[in-house]
Amino acid sequence: MVLHPVFSFRELGTRLSDVLLRRNDAGLKELIGKAGDEELGQLIDTMAANEKVRTFRAVPAERQPLVMDELSEYSQEIVLRSLSKEELAAMIGAAESDDAVDVIQMLDDAARARMVAELRRHDPNGLLPLLAYGEETAGGLMKTEFTRFRTAATVEEARRQLAAAPAKRVSQQIYVVDDQDALVGTIVPLKLLQAPVAATLAEVMQPAPPSVPSIMDQEEVAQMFDERNAVELPVVGPKGKLIGIITADDIFDIASKWLQGIR
């Protein structure tokens, strides 16, 4: 969800300073809810160290990785160093997989090692394999929250499972794979609703779209999105195994960082 600022940047900064001075936690959370991620990150960058941490802690866990990405390296270091193990785990657990990996990579060596050790014991979101990919590759960009079914699944089975899936974990397309998890096709949700319930997904799917190799450089990935005007593309590993997706939002974030670097 895109958050639109209600106040001007200067007014929001003044109001934040006021609620921080008065230690008005309810007011702080209310103002945070009215600020966009980029705007909030810029404001936190201007704060004293203790105010950076206090403000960041008031950000909802699911937004924290997005705000963290907008902070300067100096602010990131201060905030991450101040968060407890439990706070870090909550932020990473609430984030989409690609954002969670970004946060883990921001940690200092010792904190990252502790987090990796914890993931080796318990990794419900499958983050550990993602850490092996280079940050500048498709594997480093991808997220693992996507919808996948086998070719033999029926339309009725797919509908039932989708109805029970968490809304934020459902991708734009439904991906169809063979018994070796190789990508073979896709189906859009609307067509799934219109298809006969007894039909298999193999019978109603469209051919697989162009896929992105996990080792492809992110600049090539961005070019591929541009050429195909894509909203979402699948990422495949060896033998065409479907392992993730990259969305247009991910590419937009990359382009924004390139532009900032040019400036």
RAUR-V947946 format. One record per pair of residues at least 4 apart in sequence whose C-alpha atoms are under 6 Angstrom apart, sorted by the first residue. I is the first residue (numbers start at 1). J is the second residue. Records with the same first field share a line. If there is no record, write none. Layout:
I->J ; J
This chain:
3->36
5->34 ; 35 ; 36
6->34
7->11 ; 12
19->23 ; 24 ; 28
29->58
35->40
36->40
37->67
38->70
41->67 ; 70 ; 71
44->52
47->51 ; 52
51->55
53->79
59->64
61->91
62->94 ; 95
64->68
71->75 ; 76
76->80
77->81
83->87
89->93
92->100
95->99 ; 100
97->143
98->142 ; 143
107->111 ; 112
108->112
119->123
133->139 ; 140
134->140
135->140
136->217 ; 218
137->215 ; 216 ; 217 ; 218
138->214 ; 215 ; 216 ; 218
139->214
142->244 ; 245 ; 246
143->244 ; 245
144->244
145->169
146->170 ; 171
147->170 ; 171 ; 174
148->174 ; 175 ; 176
149->176
150->176 ; 177 ; 178
151->176 ; 177 ; 178 ; 201 ; 202
152->200
153->200 ; 201
154->198 ; 199 ; 200 ; 201
155->197 ; 199 ; 200
156->197
173->188
174->186 ; 187 ; 188
175->186
176->184 ; 185 ; 186
177->181 ; 182 ; 183 ; 184
178->182
181->241
182->240 ; 241 ; 242
183->242
184->208
185->205 ; 206 ; 207 ; 208
186->205 ; 206 ; 208
187->205 ; 206
201->205
211->234 ; 235
212->235
213->235 ; 236
214->235 ; 236 ; 237
222->251
225->229 ; 230
231->247 ; 248
232->246 ; 247 ; 248
233->245 ; 246
234->245
235->243 ; 244 ; 245
236->240 ; 241 ; 242 ; 243
237->241
